[in-house]
């Protein structure tokens, strides 16, 4: 295979992926006006349903615009030898492989962010604002962006530098060291995400004594779940949408409730939501997902090690000097079909786990408050109640609302 053929393969993968996504989006959009199941008839009243339809259609149109703009820009970058120019520019500063890679990815990431920021801004301050979701301010928006950039530079830059250094000292065996690095980093983030990362963006306060805390502690005691850390996060500073999640494990595990969740749901409904989350923890799904992610990363890095020395990868992107950063770009494109397959498998398993976590909540607490909480959360986020089955299969990590209710009513 020559570099020209490989270049055409890159383009084919990008275009086919775009076409498949557009077909799925179209199928899903065509079902926006489907009749809602009688079991979901109480989610929306007439005006709320009209609003939810408008929200779905507005987001669908905006998604088509942004994705079309993105693929045009991507293809232009490929056909105009964008990677070659960025690589040459990076090499005018240094010959050090690590620094060249950092400059290379820095330019591409910064350029991408500059181009996509107007879309993100419009999504937040026009679409989300129009439908009553946005609570963020322009100061928060830009501060979040700067914080994300700082984290990308510090964490992403450090990990990339170490991976290239591993490659320099160990050649094709670099993937083993890189795997260990990513595994340790993933474990560290899972343990300390709530303590180190979340405070950069949100304020967390311990849940005050009262009816809700007493109910949560009573349930936790009933199922033998040790819980010492229950926090409330100020999610309302950015959006009206509600959430709750577990983070960490062992002595570092904690429950985090969005203040919007507390405002939207009754006490028994919040406990039911947490019972679902406890189900994930009790059945070891959190550990399974972490272990699966680490194994998939190891497999990916191993496959990368088989291709990283190939000069044809660099030549296919118009770059004359082979390098690990160009290899990473090329490999990422070639690997994307495999990534889609593993993603489908993980989504399927996730949906199975969600059913089982729902069952745990039903068996240890009650089905009815979980059903009403799911309906309220769907209503308050203007969720799509009639998604196409193919779209669900490809993209959903959770069963649909109707599927979850039918399962809980068994």
N, C-alpha and C positions, 0 to 999 in steps of 0.2 A: 504494500500500500504506500502510495506517495503522499506528500504533504497536501497536494491539491485535493485529492480524494478525501483525505481526512478533514480538510476545511469544509468540504461540501457535506460531510457527515455531521459536523458541528452545526452547520446552518439547518440541516434537515431536522436534527433533534430539537433545536430551538423552535422552528416553525411548527413541527408536529405537536409539540407540547402546547404551543399557543392555540392551535386549532382544536385540540382535544378540550382544553379549558373553555374555549368559546362555545363548543358544542354543548358541554355540560352546563355552562351558564345559560345558554338559550333554552335548553330543556327545563332547567329550573325556573327560569322566568316565565315560561309558558304555563307553569302550574301555579303562578301567583293567584290566579282567580278561581282556582278549584274550590268546590264546596267544602267547607270545614266539617269535619266529623262531629256528630252530635255530642260526643264525649268532650269536645273542645269548644262547644257552642257558648259556654259561659266565660271563656277567656276574654273576649272582646265584646263590647256593645257595638251598636251600629257605627257611631262616630269614631270609636277607637279602631274598629276594623278598617274603615276608610283610611285612617291615618297610618295604620300598619302597612296597607297596600301601597300608599304613596311613598312611605319610607323604603320599602323593598325596591320599588321601581326606580326611585331616585338613586339608591345605592348601586343598582344594577347598571344604570346608564353611566354613572360615574366610574364604576369598575371597568366598563368597556372602554371608556375614554382613556383611563390611566394605563390599562394593559396594552391597548393599541399604541399609545405613545411610547410605552416602554419597549415594545418589540421593534418598533421603527428605529428608535435610538440605538438599541442593541445591535440590530443588523447593520446600521450605518457604521457603528463603531468597528464591527468585524470587517466590513467591505472596505473601509477607509484605512485599514491597518492601525487602528487606535492603540492596540497593545504594543506595536512596534514603536510608535512615537512616545508613548508613556515610558516604555523600557529605556529607550535611548535618552530621554530626558533625565530619568533617574540616574543613569550611568554618567551623566555630566557632573554629578556631585561627588561620586565615589565609586570605587571598584569593589568595595566590601559587599559580599553577597547578602548579608543580613540587612545592611543599610539600604541597599538597592531595593530589596523586597519591601522594606518598610515604606520607602518613598513611593514605590510603585503602587502598593495597595492603598496607601494614604491618599494618593492623587485620585485613584479610581473611586474610593469610598467617598471622598469629599465631593468629587464631581457628581457622583450619583445622588448624594444628599442634597446638593444645591439644586439639582434638576427636579427632584421629587418633593422637596419641601413645600413648594406652592400647592401641590396636590394635597399634602398632609394638612396644610393650613386651611385649605378650602373645606376639606372633610370635617375638620374640627369646628371651625368658626362660621361655616355656612350651613352644611348639611346637618351636623349634630346639633347646632344651635337652632336651626329651623324646627327640628322635631323635639326640642326641649331637653336634650340629653347633656349638652355641653355646659359645664360649670367652670371650665378652665379659663384662665386669663391669658392675654398675650405674653405677659411676663413669665407665667408658669410654662407656657409653650416653649419659649426660647431658652429658658433655664433648663428645662428637661432636655432639650436638644444639646445644649452645651455639656450637660452632665453625661449624656449618652456618648458624646464624642470623647470626653475625657476617659470614660470607662473603656471604650473601644481602643483608645490609644494605649492605656496602661495595661489592660488585661489582654486584649487581642494582640497588641504589639509584643508583649512579653512572651506569649505562647508561640506566636509565629517565629520570633527570634530563636527561641529554644528549639523548635522543630528544625529550623535550618541549621542550627549549630549541631544538633544530633546527626543530621545528614552529613555534615562536614566531617565529623569524627568517626562515624560508623557506616557510612555509605548506605547500601540497600537495607541494612538492619535498623535504620533510623526509626522505622515504624514501631518497633518494640518500645523504644524509649519514649517516642511520641505518645504511644498508647498509654503507657504508665502515667505520663504527664497529664493527659486529658482525663484519665480515670481519677487521679488524685484531685485534679481541679474540680471535676464534676461532683465528687464526694464532698469536697470542701464547700462548694456553692450550695449543695443541698442541705448541709448542716448549718451554715451560717448566713444564708441568703437573707433571712428576716432581720438578722442583727447588723449586717454590714451593708447590704445593697438597698433594702427597702427604706431605711432612714434617710437615704440621699434624696428620695422623692416624696416620701409621705411620713406623716407623724403617726406613731403607734402608741396607744395608751392602754394600760391594763383595764379589762372590763370591770366596771364598778360593781360592788356588792348590790344584790337586788334579786328580783324575781328571775331574770334571765340567767344570771350566773348560778343561782341555786338550782335551777332546772337542768342546766348543762352538767353541773357537778353531780347531781342526783343520777342522771342518765349514765355519766361516765363511771360512776361507782357501780351501777347495776351491771354493766357489761365488762367490768374489770379493766377499765382503760384509765391509766394514770395520766392525769392532766394537771399541770401546774401553771401553764402559761396560756391565758386567754387574752387576746389583744383586740382592740378596735382600731381600724385604720381609717384615716380621713379620705376615703375614696370620693366623697362628695365634692372635694376641691377640684376634681376634674370632670366627673360625670355623675349622672343620676343612676346609672346602671349598678346593680348590686352583685356581690360575690362573697364567697367565703372559701378559705383554703387551709390545708395543713402544710406545714413546712418542717424540714428537719426530721430526725428520728432519734430514738434513745432519749437521753437527757435533754437534747436540744429541740425536741418536737414542741410545736406550739400551734394553737388554733388562732387564725386571724379572721375577724369578721369585719366586713365593710360597714361603715356607719349607715350607708344606704340600705343594707340588708336589714339592719335592726329597725330602721324606720319603716320599711315596706312590709315586714312579716310579723306575725304574732309569735309569742314565745314558743308555743308547741311546734310551729312551722320551722323556726330557727333550729330547735333541737332536732327536728326530723332531718333537716339539711345536714347538720353536724353528724347525725347518726349514719347518714350515707357516707360522709367523709371518714368516719371511724371505721366503717366497713372496708374502705380501701386500705386503711392502715392495718386492721386486724387480719385481713386476708393477704397481707404482704405485697399488695400491688405496687406500693411506692418503691419498695426494694426491687421488685421484679422489673419495673420500668427503668429504674436506674441501672440495674445489671444489664438489661437488654440494650439500653443506649450505649453502654460501655462496650458490649460485645460487638454491636453494629459498627461502632467507631473503630474498634480493632480490625474488623474485617475490611472496612473501607481503607484504613491506613495500609494494611497488607497489600491490597490490590493496587493502591497508589505506588507502593514501593516497587512493583513489577514494571511500572510504566515511567517512573520519574526520570530514568536515565535516557529515555528515548528522545533523540534530537528532533524526530519528526513531529513531536507535539509542539515544540517551539516553532519549527518551520511552518506548520499549519496555521499558526497565528501570526506569521510574518516576522517573527523574531529570529535573528540569526545566531544569537548566543544562547545556548540552552541554559536554563536556570530552574531552580525549584519553584520559584513563584509563577513562572509561566506554565510549568508543569502542573501546578495546582489548579490554575484556571482551566487548562485543557482537560485535565482529568475530571474536574468538577462537572464539565459539560458531558463528557462521555459516560460518567457514572450516574447521571441524573435519571436515566430509565430504571436502573437498578434501585436507586433511591426511591423512586415512585413505588416500586413493588414492595420494598420494605416498609414504606410509609403506609401502603394499603393494609399490610399485615398488622402493623401496630395499631392502626385505626380500628381494624376488626376486633383485635384483642381488647382494645380500650372500650369498645361498645359492649363486649361481653362482660368486662369488669364493671361497667356502669350498671348493667342489669343486676349483677351479683351484689354490688354495693347497695342498690335500691332494695333488694331482697333482704339484706342484712338490716337495713333501717326498718323495713316492714316487720321483720321477725322480732327485733329487739326494742322497737318503739311503737310505730303505727304507720299504716299506709296513707290514711286520709290526710294528715297534716303535710306529708311529703307531696302528695298530689296537689293540694291547694297551694303549697309553696312554689312548686314547679309552674303552675298556671300563672301565679302572680308574677314570678320572675320573667316568664315569657311575655306576659302582657306589658310589663314595665319596660322591657327592652324591644318591644314591637317585633317579636320574633316571627319568622316565617313558619306557619303551621302546616303548610302543604308543600314541602320540598320534594323534588323528584327523586325517585329511588336511586337512580344512577349517581346523582349529585351527592346523596347521602353516603352511598357506598365509597365514593372516591374521596370525600372531604370531611365527613363527620366523624369526630372522635367520640361523640355521644349518640345514643339512639334518639330518634325524634321524640317530641313531647308525647304524641299519641302512642308510640310504641312503649314508652316508659309507663304511661298510665295504664295501658292494657296489661302490661306485665305486673304492675302493682295491684291490679284488681283481680288477679287470678286467685 
